[in-house]
Amino acid sequence: MKAPIHWILLLVAAFVAHSQETIGQAAYFPPASTWQHQSPARLGLDAQAMDQAVEFAKGHEAKTVREGLLGQIQSFGREPLSDPIGPLQDRGGATGLVIYKGYIVAEWGDPSRVDITHSVTKSFLSTVVGLAVDQELIGSTTDTIASAIPPIEIYHAEGKTPPELIRPFESAHNRKLTWEVMLRQTSDWEGTLWDKPDWADRPQGDIDQWKTRERHEPGTVWKYNDVRVNALALAATAIWRKPLPQVLKEYIMDPIGASNTWHWTGYHNSWIVLNGQLMQSVSGGGHWGGGLFINAYDMARFGLLTLHHGNWNGKQLISEQWVKQALTPTTTNTGYGYMNWFLNTDKKLLPSAPEGAWVHIGNGTNMIYCDPEHDLVVVARWIENKEMDGLISNVLKAVR
């Protein structure tokens, strides 16, 4: 009896070793409605260090209030015209996931909860612009936008006569703007959109000069500005000639197996008529409410897609060229690629992480950390902004 048992144990050990080796080598992409969990030890990680990383995230929850409206006021209430015009909701607690080699190796909080993700939305927006380039709806990011989009009819429920047409890229300055400078936040786009003037977002300098200052040449000055982001979303809607959430669902979210719980919204006054159809132009974040509402699992799927440079289980959903462009540092801000790909150039953003890592970041702080060197994605929601590097440092201790 001893010999058969001995051989059985050897076979079992060999099978386990082979399974571990397979897990370690093969790229795993979770199918829809399920996602395999693996213990950290099974994948060769330090389980105790991973537990410490989770405790770190839970112990450094953002100090902003959880009530949606008060949180928006807390973040942006000092700005002029800061009243929200899109939906808001109360947020959840500290939540997150650690994805290693495609598998969930740690999670905390409530990853199934659908929460506003603020400016992480911008990474989804730049992605649908990239899809328009891939589909040749846009010839090149160096093309000007004014020459590519029609006048846009604003929908008024009360039936305004005559109907209002806007041309958001028609001024002398705006006619020079390309998709590239809009994606990199170096456009200095001028104007008012959805009742929010460009100068009302994080205004700088003398209030008397907000409306009269000279414009910077496109590409020369980086300025984070949500009005301009919304102008890009409107232009992308005009190019696609259908709502951007529909584009995102068809080309990205359904192919990566995302749930049907996410939704992307704009403002109560951002409805347009295009090709005789009523549709909403979405926003690029939650500055004035709206943007993408999504759970942590779906955020992680998107992070895994970008980690693999747009490839999902052998299918190229986003072109590698687009991801390469998104990861190219902006000349006037080398820590920023396309919106909202924050780069770790010179390890300034996250000193503990590799320089080749990047993070999709939104207020809150919401973050999707992507680290090809370690085959790692980390989603963290409602963590103190200054503690992002501390969390990643703790996770990398487990990986190393």
DRENDO-1510 file (C-alpha; in Angstrom, 1 decimal, always signed):
<recs>
REC; n; res; u; v; w
REC; 1; MET; +0.0; +0.0; +0.0 .
REC; 2; LYS; +2.9; +2.4; +0.7 .
REC; 3; ALA; +4.1; +2.4; -2.9 .
REC; 4; PRO; +0.8; +3.4; -4.5 .
REC; 5; ILE; +0.3; +6.1; -1.9 .
REC; 6; HIS; +3.8; +7.4; -2.5 .
REC; 7; TRP; +3.2; +7.6; -6.3 .
REC; 8; ILE; -0.2; +9.2; -5.8 .
REC; 9; LEU; +1.4; +11.9; -3.6 .
REC; 10; LEU; +4.0; +12.5; -6.2 .
REC; 11; LEU; +1.4; +12.8; -9.0 .
REC; 12; VAL; -0.6; +15.2; -6.9 .
REC; 13; ALA; +2.5; +17.3; -6.1 .
REC; 14; ALA; +3.4; +17.4; -9.8 .
REC; 15; PHE; -0.2; +18.4; -10.8 .
REC; 16; VAL; -0.2; +21.3; -8.2 .
REC; 17; ALA; +3.2; +22.5; -9.4 .
REC; 18; HIS; +2.1; +22.3; -13.0 .
REC; 19; SER; -1.1; +24.3; -12.2 .
REC; 20; GLN; +0.9; +26.9; -10.4 .
REC; 21; GLU; +3.3; +27.2; -13.3 .
REC; 22; THR; +0.4; +27.5; -15.7 .
REC; 23; ILE; -1.2; +30.3; -13.6 .
REC; 24; GLY; +2.1; +32.0; -13.4 .
REC; 25; GLN; +2.7; +32.0; -17.2 .
REC; 26; ALA; -0.7; +32.2; -18.9 .
REC; 27; ALA; -2.5; +35.5; -19.3 .
REC; 28; TYR; -5.9; +35.2; -17.6 .
REC; 29; PHE; -8.8; +37.4; -18.6 .
REC; 30; PRO; -12.0; +37.0; -16.6 .
REC; 31; PRO; -15.1; +36.0; -18.5 .
REC; 32; ALA; -18.3; +38.0; -18.0 .
REC; 33; SER; -20.1; +37.6; -14.7 .
REC; 34; THR; -17.2; +35.8; -13.0 .
REC; 35; TRP; -13.7; +36.5; -11.9 .
REC; 36; GLN; -11.3; +33.9; -10.4 .
REC; 37; HIS; -9.8; +34.5; -7.0 .
REC; 38; GLN; -6.4; +33.1; -6.1 .
REC; 39; SER; -4.8; +33.3; -2.7 .
REC; 40; PRO; -1.6; +35.4; -2.7 .
REC; 41; ALA; +0.5; +32.4; -1.6 .
REC; 42; ARG; -0.8; +30.4; -4.5 .
REC; 43; LEU; +0.7; +32.9; -6.9 .
REC; 44; GLY; +4.0; +33.2; -5.0 .
REC; 45; LEU; +3.1; +36.5; -3.2 .
REC; 46; ASP; +3.6; +37.4; +0.4 .
REC; 47; ALA; +0.2; +36.9; +2.0 .
REC; 48; GLN; +1.1; +38.8; +5.2 .
REC; 49; ALA; +2.3; +41.8; +3.2 .
REC; 50; MET; -0.8; +41.8; +1.1 .
REC; 51; ASP; -3.0; +41.8; +4.2 .
REC; 52; GLN; -1.0; +44.8; +5.4 .
REC; 53; ALA; -1.6; +46.6; +2.1 .
REC; 54; VAL; -5.4; +46.0; +2.4 .
REC; 55; GLU; -5.3; +47.3; +6.0 .
REC; 56; PHE; -3.4; +50.3; +4.8 .
REC; 57; ALA; -6.1; +51.2; +2.2 .
REC; 58; LYS; -8.9; +50.7; +4.7 .
REC; 59; GLY; -7.1; +52.8; +7.3 .
REC; 60; HIS; -6.5; +55.7; +4.9 .
REC; 61; GLU; -10.0; +56.4; +3.6 .
REC; 62; ALA; -10.5; +59.9; +2.2 .
REC; 63; LYS; -11.6; +62.5; +4.7 .
REC; 64; THR; -14.2; +64.0; +2.4 .
REC; 65; VAL; -17.7; +63.6; +3.5 .
REC; 66; ARG; -19.7; +60.7; +2.0 .
REC; 67; GLU; -22.8; +62.8; +1.2 .
REC; 68; GLY; -22.7; +63.5; -2.5 .
REC; 69; LEU; -23.8; +67.2; -2.7 .
REC; 70; LEU; -21.7; +68.2; +0.3 .
REC; 71; GLY; -18.7; +66.4; -1.1 .
REC; 72; GLN; -19.1; +68.3; -4.4 .
REC; 73; ILE; -19.3; +71.5; -2.5 .
REC; 74; GLN; -16.3; +70.6; -0.4 .
REC; 75; SER; -14.3; +69.9; -3.5 .
REC; 76; PHE; -15.4; +72.7; -5.8 .
REC; 77; GLY; -17.6; +75.1; -3.8 .
REC; 78; ARG; -15.0; +77.9; -3.8 .
REC; 79; GLU; -15.2; +78.2; -7.6 .
REC; 80; PRO; -17.6; +80.6; -9.3 .
REC; 81; LEU; -20.7; +79.0; -10.9 .
REC; 82; SER; -19.9; +75.8; -9.0 .
REC; 83; ASP; -23.6; +74.6; -8.6 .
REC; 84; PRO; -24.0; +71.0; -9.8 .
REC; 85; ILE; -26.1; +70.4; -13.0 .
REC; 86; GLY; -25.7; +66.6; -13.2 .
REC; 87; PRO; -26.6; +63.7; -10.9 .
REC; 88; LEU; -24.7; +63.1; -7.6 .
REC; 89; GLN; -25.0; +60.4; -5.1 .
REC; 90; ASP; -23.6; +59.5; -1.6 .
REC; 91; ARG; -20.3; +57.6; -1.9 .
REC; 92; GLY; -19.4; +54.3; -0.3 .
REC; 93; GLY; -16.4; +53.6; +2.0 .
REC; 94; ALA; -12.9; +52.6; +1.2 .
REC; 95; THR; -13.0; +49.9; -1.5 .
REC; 96; GLY; -10.5; +48.2; -3.8 .
REC; 97; LEU; -9.1; +45.2; -5.6 .
REC; 98; VAL; -5.6; +43.9; -6.3 .
REC; 99; ILE; -5.4; +42.0; -9.6 .
REC; 100; TYR; -2.2; +40.0; -10.2 .
REC; 101; LYS; -1.6; +38.1; -13.4 .
REC; 102; GLY; -5.3; +38.7; -14.1 .
REC; 103; TYR; -6.6; +37.1; -10.9 .
REC; 104; ILE; -8.1; +38.8; -7.9 .
REC; 105; VAL; -5.7; +38.3; -5.0 .
REC; 106; ALA; -7.2; +40.8; -2.6 .
REC; 107; GLU; -10.3; +42.9; -2.2 .
REC; 108; TRP; -11.8; +45.2; +0.5 .
REC; 109; GLY; -14.9; +47.3; +1.0 .
REC; 110; ASP; -17.8; +46.8; -1.4 .
REC; 111; PRO; -16.4; +46.3; -5.0 .
REC; 112; SER; -19.9; +45.7; -6.3 .
REC; 113; ARG; -21.1; +49.1; -5.3 .
REC; 114; VAL; -21.7; +51.5; -8.2 .
REC; 115; ASP; -20.2; +54.8; -7.3 .
REC; 116; ILE; -19.3; +58.0; -9.1 .
REC; 117; THR; -15.7; +57.7; -10.3 .
REC; 118; HIS; -15.1; +61.4; -11.1 .
REC; 119; SER; -12.3; +62.0; -13.5 .
REC; 120; VAL; -11.4; +58.4; -14.2 .
REC; 121; THR; -14.3; +59.0; -16.6 .
REC; 122; LYS; -11.8; +61.0; -18.7 .
REC; 123; SER; -9.8; +57.8; -19.5 .
REC; 124; PHE; -13.0; +56.3; -20.9 .
REC; 125; LEU; -13.7; +59.5; -22.9 .
REC; 126; SER; -10.2; +59.5; -24.5 .
REC; 127; THR; -10.7; +55.8; -25.3 .
REC; 128; VAL; -13.8; +56.5; -27.3 .
REC; 129; VAL; -11.9; +59.2; -29.2 .
REC; 130; GLY; -9.2; +56.6; -29.8 .
REC; 131; LEU; -11.8; +54.2; -31.2 .
REC; 132; ALA; -13.0; +57.0; -33.6 .
REC; 133; VAL; -9.4; +57.2; -34.8 .
REC; 134; ASP; -9.2; +53.4; -35.1 .
REC; 135; GLN; -12.5; +53.4; -37.0 .
REC; 136; GLU; -11.2; +56.2; -39.3 .
REC; 137; LEU; -13.9; +58.5; -38.2 .
REC; 138; ILE; -11.1; +60.8; -37.3 .
REC; 139; GLY; -8.2; +60.8; -39.7 .
REC; 140; SER; -5.5; +61.9; -37.2 .
REC; 141; THR; -5.3; +63.5; -33.8 .
REC; 142; THR; -3.5; +66.4; -35.5 .
REC; 143; ASP; -6.6; +67.2; -37.5 .
REC; 144; THR; -8.5; +70.3; -36.4 .
REC; 145; ILE; -11.9; +69.7; -34.8 .
REC; 146; ALA; -13.7; +72.7; -36.3 .
REC; 147; SER; -13.4; +71.2; -39.8 .
REC; 148; ALA; -14.9; +67.9; -38.7 .
REC; 149; ILE; -18.0; +68.6; -36.8 .
REC; 150; PRO; -21.3; +70.3; -37.7 .
REC; 151; PRO; -23.2; +73.1; -35.9 .
REC; 152; ILE; -24.9; +71.5; -33.0 .
REC; 153; GLU; -28.5; +72.0; -32.1 .
REC; 154; ILE; -29.2; +72.4; -28.4 .
REC; 155; TYR; -32.4; +70.8; -27.2 .
REC; 156; HIS; -34.8; +73.0; -25.2 .
REC; 157; ALA; -37.8; +71.2; -23.7 .
REC; 158; GLU; -39.8; +74.4; -23.9 .
REC; 159; GLY; -39.3; +74.5; -27.7 .
REC; 160; LYS; -37.1; +77.6; -28.1 .
REC; 161; THR; -37.7; +79.4; -31.4 .
REC; 162; PRO; -35.7; +79.5; -33.5 .
REC; 163; PRO; -33.7; +76.4; -32.3 .
REC; 164; GLU; -30.4; +77.2; -30.8 .
REC; 165; LEU; -27.3; +76.2; -32.8 .
REC; 166; ILE; -23.8; +76.3; -31.2 .
REC; 167; ARG; -20.4; +76.1; -32.9 .
REC; 168; PRO; -18.0; +75.4; -30.0 .
REC; 169; PHE; -14.9; +75.4; -32.1 .
REC; 170; GLU; -15.7; +78.4; -34.3 .
REC; 171; SER; -13.7; +81.3; -32.7 .
REC; 172; ALA; -10.4; +82.4; -34.2 .
REC; 173; HIS; -8.5; +80.6; -31.4 .
REC; 174; ASN; -10.7; +77.5; -31.2 .
REC; 175; ARG; -10.5; +76.9; -35.0 .
REC; 176; LYS; -6.8; +76.1; -34.5 .
REC; 177; LEU; -7.5; +73.3; -31.9 .
REC; 178; THR; -6.8; +69.7; -32.8 .
REC; 179; TRP; -7.9; +66.5; -31.1 .
REC; 180; GLU; -4.3; +66.1; -29.8 .
REC; 181; VAL; -4.3; +69.3; -27.8 .
REC; 182; MET; -7.8; +68.7; -26.4 .
REC; 183; LEU; -6.7; +65.2; -25.3 .
REC; 184; ARG; -3.6; +66.5; -23.6 .
REC; 185; GLN; -5.4; +69.5; -21.9 .
REC; 186; THR; -3.1; +72.0; -23.7 .
REC; 187; SER; -5.8; +73.6; -25.9 .
REC; 188; ASP; -6.7; +76.7; -23.9 .
REC; 189; TRP; -10.2; +76.3; -25.5 .
REC; 190; GLU; -12.4; +79.4; -24.9 .
REC; 191; GLY; -16.1; +79.6; -24.4 .
REC; 192; THR; -19.1; +78.6; -22.4 .
REC; 193; LEU; -20.7; +75.1; -22.5 .
REC; 194; TRP; -23.7; +73.9; -20.6 .
REC; 195; ASP; -23.7; +77.3; -18.8 .
REC; 196; LYS; -20.1; +76.8; -17.5 .
REC; 197; PRO; -17.5; +79.2; -18.9 .
REC; 198; ASP; -14.0; +77.9; -19.3 .
REC; 199; TRP; -12.6; +80.5; -16.7 .
REC; 200; ALA; -15.0; +79.1; -14.0 .
REC; 201; ASP; -12.9; +75.9; -13.6 .
REC; 202; ARG; -10.1; +76.4; -11.1 .
REC; 203; PRO; -9.7; +80.1; -12.0 .
REC; 204; GLN; -6.2; +81.6; -11.7 .
REC; 205; GLY; -5.0; +85.2; -11.6 .
REC; 206; ASP; -6.9; +88.4; -11.4 .
REC; 207; ILE; -10.7; +88.0; -11.7 .
REC; 208; ASP; -10.9; +91.1; -14.0 .
REC; 209; GLN; -8.7; +89.2; -16.6 .
REC; 210; TRP; -10.6; +85.9; -16.6 .
REC; 211; LYS; -12.6; +86.9; -19.6 .
REC; 212; THR; -10.2; +89.2; -21.4 .
REC; 213; ARG; -6.8; +87.6; -21.2 .
REC; 214; GLU; -4.9; +86.6; -24.3 .
REC; 215; ARG; -5.1; +82.9; -25.2 .
REC; 216; HIS; -2.0; +80.6; -25.2 .
REC; 217; GLU; -1.1; +79.0; -28.4 .
REC; 218; PRO; -2.4; +75.4; -28.6 .
REC; 219; GLY; +0.1; +73.0; -27.1 .
REC; 220; THR; +2.1; +75.5; -25.1 .
REC; 221; VAL; +0.4; +75.5; -21.7 .
REC; 222; TRP; -1.1; +72.6; -19.8 .
REC; 223; LYS; -4.3; +73.4; -17.8 .
REC; 224; TYR; -6.6; +70.9; -16.3 .
REC; 225; ASN; -10.1; +72.1; -17.2 .
REC; 226; ASP; -13.4; +70.2; -17.2 .
REC; 227; VAL; -15.3; +72.7; -19.4 .
REC; 228; ARG; -12.8; +71.8; -22.2 .
REC; 229; VAL; -13.1; +68.2; -21.4 .
REC; 230; ASN; -16.8; +68.5; -21.9 .
REC; 231; ALA; -16.2; +70.3; -25.2 .
REC; 232; LEU; -14.2; +67.3; -26.3 .
REC; 233; ALA; -17.0; +64.9; -25.3 .
REC; 234; LEU; -19.4; +67.0; -27.4 .
REC; 235; ALA; -17.1; +66.9; -30.4 .
REC; 236; ALA; -16.7; +63.1; -30.0 .
REC; 237; THR; -20.5; +62.7; -29.9 .
REC; 238; ALA; -20.8; +64.7; -33.1 .
REC; 239; ILE; -18.1; +62.5; -34.8 .
REC; 240; TRP; -19.8; +59.2; -33.7 .
REC; 241; ARG; -23.3; +60.6; -34.3 .
REC; 242; LYS; -24.6; +58.5; -31.4 .
REC; 243; PRO; -24.3; +58.7; -27.6 .
REC; 244; LEU; -20.8; +57.9; -26.3 .
REC; 245; PRO; -22.1; +55.5; -23.6 .
REC; 246; GLN; -23.5; +53.4; -26.5 .
REC; 247; VAL; -20.1; +53.4; -28.2 .
REC; 248; LEU; -18.3; +52.5; -25.0 .
REC; 249; LYS; -20.7; +49.6; -24.3 .
REC; 250; GLU; -20.4; +48.1; -27.8 .
REC; 251; TYR; -16.7; +48.4; -28.3 .
REC; 252; ILE; -15.2; +48.1; -24.8 .
REC; 253; MET; -17.5; +47.2; -21.9 .
REC; 254; ASP; -19.3; +44.3; -23.4 .
REC; 255; PRO; -16.2; +42.7; -24.9 .
REC; 256; ILE; -14.3; +42.9; -21.6 .
REC; 257; GLY; -17.3; +41.3; -19.8 .
REC; 258; ALA; -18.3; +44.4; -17.7 .
REC; 259; SER; -21.5; +44.3; -15.9 .
REC; 260; ASN; -24.6; +46.2; -16.9 .
REC; 261; THR; -24.6; +48.3; -13.7 .
REC; 262; TRP; -22.4; +51.1; -15.0 .
REC; 263; HIS; -23.9; +54.3; -16.5 .
REC; 264; TRP; -22.4; +57.4; -18.0 .
REC; 265; THR; -24.4; +60.6; -17.8 .
REC; 266; GLY; -24.1; +64.3; -18.6 .
REC; 267; TYR; -26.2; +67.3; -17.3 .
REC; 268; HIS; -29.8; +68.2; -17.3 .
REC; 269; ASN; -29.0; +70.9; -19.9 .
REC; 270; SER; -26.6; +68.9; -22.1 .
REC; 271; TRP; -29.2; +67.4; -24.4 .
REC; 272; ILE; -28.7; +67.9; -28.2 .
REC; 273; VAL; -30.5; +67.0; -31.4 .
REC; 274; LEU; -28.2; +65.2; -33.9 .
REC; 275; ASN; -29.5; +63.6; -37.1 .
REC; 276; GLY; -33.0; +64.2; -35.8 .
REC; 277; GLN; -32.3; +62.2; -32.7 .
REC; 278; LEU; -32.3; +63.4; -29.1 .
REC; 279; MET; -29.2; +62.4; -27.1 .
REC; 280; GLN; -27.3; +63.6; -24.1 .
REC; 281; SER; -23.7; +64.8; -24.4 .
REC; 282; VAL; -21.9; +63.2; -21.4 .
REC; 283; SER; -19.5; +64.8; -19.1 .
REC; 284; GLY; -15.9; +63.9; -18.4 .
REC; 285; GLY; -16.2; +63.7; -14.6 .
REC; 286; GLY; -18.2; +64.7; -11.6 .
REC; 287; HIS; -17.1; +68.3; -11.2 .
REC; 288; TRP; -20.6; +69.5; -11.7 .
REC; 289; GLY; -22.2; +66.1; -11.2 .
REC; 290; GLY; -22.6; +63.4; -13.8 .
REC; 291; GLY; -19.8; +61.4; -15.4 .
REC; 292; LEU; -19.3; +57.7; -15.1 .
REC; 293; PHE; -20.9; +55.7; -12.2 .
REC; 294; ILE; -19.3; +52.3; -12.0 .
REC; 295; ASN; -18.2; +49.5; -9.7 .
REC; 296; ALA; -14.7; +48.5; -8.8 .
REC; 297; TYR; -14.8; +45.2; -10.7 .
REC; 298; ASP; -15.6; +47.0; -14.0 .
REC; 299; MET; -12.9; +49.6; -13.3 .
REC; 300; ALA; -10.5; +46.7; -12.8 .
REC; 301; ARG; -11.5; +45.2; -16.1 .
REC; 302; PHE; -10.8; +48.4; -17.9 .
REC; 303; GLY; -7.4; +48.6; -16.1 .
REC; 304; LEU; -6.6; +45.1; -17.2 .
REC; 305; LEU; -7.4; +46.1; -20.8 .
REC; 306; THR; -5.1; +49.1; -20.7 .
REC; 307; LEU; -2.4; +47.0; -18.9 .
REC; 308; HIS; -2.4; +44.7; -22.0 .
REC; 309; HIS; -2.2; +47.8; -24.3 .
REC; 310; GLY; -5.8; +47.4; -25.5 .
REC; 311; ASN; -5.7; +43.6; -26.0 .
REC; 312; TRP; -8.3; +41.5; -24.3 .
REC; 313; ASN; -7.8; +37.7; -24.5 .
REC; 314; GLY; -6.2; +37.9; -28.0 .
REC; 315; LYS; -8.6; +40.6; -29.4 .
REC; 316; GLN; -7.3; +44.1; -30.0 .
REC; 317; LEU; -10.1; +46.3; -28.8 .
REC; 318; ILE; -8.0; +49.5; -28.7 .
REC; 319; SER; -5.1; +49.8; -31.1 .
REC; 320; GLU; -1.6; +49.5; -29.7 .
REC; 321; GLN; -0.7; +52.7; -31.4 .
REC; 322; TRP; -3.4; +54.6; -29.5 .
REC; 323; VAL; -2.2; +53.2; -26.2 .
REC; 324; LYS; +1.3; +54.2; -27.1 .
REC; 325; GLN; +0.1; +57.7; -27.8 .
REC; 326; ALA; -1.8; +57.8; -24.6 .
REC; 327; LEU; +1.3; +56.9; -22.7 .
REC; 328; THR; +3.5; +59.5; -24.4 .
REC; 329; PRO; +4.3; +62.3; -22.0 .
REC; 330; THR; +2.8; +65.7; -22.8 .
REC; 331; THR; +5.6; +68.2; -23.5 .
REC; 332; THR; +4.3; +70.8; -21.1 .
REC; 333; ASN; +3.5; +68.2; -18.4 .
REC; 334; THR; +5.5; +65.1; -18.6 .
REC; 335; GLY; +3.4; +63.4; -15.9 .
REC; 336; TYR; +0.3; +63.5; -18.2 .
REC; 337; GLY; -0.4; +61.5; -21.3 .
REC; 338; TYR; -3.9; +61.6; -22.9 .
REC; 339; MET; -6.7; +62.3; -20.4 .
REC; 340; ASN; -6.7; +60.8; -17.8 .
REC; 341; TRP; -3.5; +58.7; -18.1 .
REC; 342; PHE; -1.3; +60.0; -15.3 .
REC; 343; LEU; +2.3; +58.8; -16.0 .
REC; 344; ASN; +5.0; +58.0; -13.5 .
REC; 345; THR; +7.7; +59.9; -15.4 .
REC; 346; ASP; +10.8; +60.2; -13.3 .
REC; 347; LYS; +8.8; +58.4; -10.6 .
REC; 348; LYS; +7.3; +61.8; -9.5 .
REC; 349; LEU; +3.8; +60.6; -9.1 .
REC; 350; LEU; +4.5; +57.3; -7.3 .
REC; 351; PRO; +8.1; +57.1; -6.1 .
REC; 352; SER; +7.7; +53.5; -5.0 .
REC; 353; ALA; +6.4; +52.3; -8.4 .
REC; 354; PRO; +8.2; +51.6; -11.7 .
REC; 355; GLU; +8.6; +54.5; -14.0 .
REC; 356; GLY; +6.6; +52.5; -16.6 .
REC; 357; ALA; +3.5; +52.4; -14.5 .
REC; 358; TRP; +0.5; +54.7; -15.0 .
REC; 359; VAL; -2.7; +55.5; -13.1 .
REC; 360; HIS; -6.2; +56.5; -14.2 .
REC; 361; ILE; -7.1; +59.0; -11.5 .
REC; 362; GLY; -10.2; +60.8; -10.4 .
REC; 363; ASN; -11.2; +63.0; -7.5 .
REC; 364; GLY; -12.1; +61.1; -4.3 .
REC; 365; THR; -9.4; +59.7; -4.8 .
REC; 366; ASN; -10.4; +57.0; -7.3 .
REC; 367; MET; -7.5; +55.3; -9.0 .
REC; 368; ILE; -6.7; +52.4; -11.4 .
REC; 369; TYR; -3.0; +51.6; -11.1 .
REC; 370; CYS; -1.5; +49.7; -14.0 .
REC; 371; ASP; +1.9; +48.2; -13.7 .
REC; 372; PRO; +3.1; +46.0; -16.7 .
REC; 373; GLU; +6.4; +45.2; -15.0 .
REC; 374; HIS; +4.6; +43.4; -12.2 .
REC; 375; ASP; +1.5; +42.3; -14.2 .
REC; 376; LEU; -0.5; +44.2; -11.6 .
REC; 377; VAL; -3.7; +46.3; -11.5 .
REC; 378; VAL; -4.8; +48.0; -8.3 .
REC; 379; VAL; -8.2; +49.7; -8.0 .
REC; 380; ALA; -8.6; +51.9; -4.9 .
REC; 381; ARG; -11.6; +54.1; -4.2 .
REC; 382; TRP; -11.9; +56.8; -1.6 .
REC; 383; ILE; -8.3; +56.8; -0.5 .
REC; 384; GLU; -6.5; +59.9; +0.6 .
REC; 385; ASN; -4.7; +61.3; -2.4 .
REC; 386; LYS; -1.4; +61.6; -0.6 .
REC; 387; GLU; -1.6; +58.0; +0.4 .
REC; 388; MET; -1.6; +56.5; -3.1 .
REC; 389; ASP; +2.1; +55.8; -3.1 .
REC; 390; GLY; +1.9; +54.3; +0.4 .
REC; 391; LEU; -0.8; +51.8; -0.9 .
REC; 392; ILE; +1.2; +50.9; -4.0 .
REC; 393; SER; +4.4; +50.5; -1.9 .
REC; 394; ASN; +2.7; +48.1; +0.4 .
REC; 395; VAL; +1.2; +46.1; -2.5 .
REC; 396; LEU; +4.6; +45.9; -4.2 .
REC; 397; LYS; +6.2; +44.5; -1.0 .
REC; 398; ALA; +3.8; +41.6; -1.4 .
REC; 399; VAL; +4.6; +41.1; -5.1 .
REC; 400; ARG; +8.4; +41.4; -4.7 .
</recs>
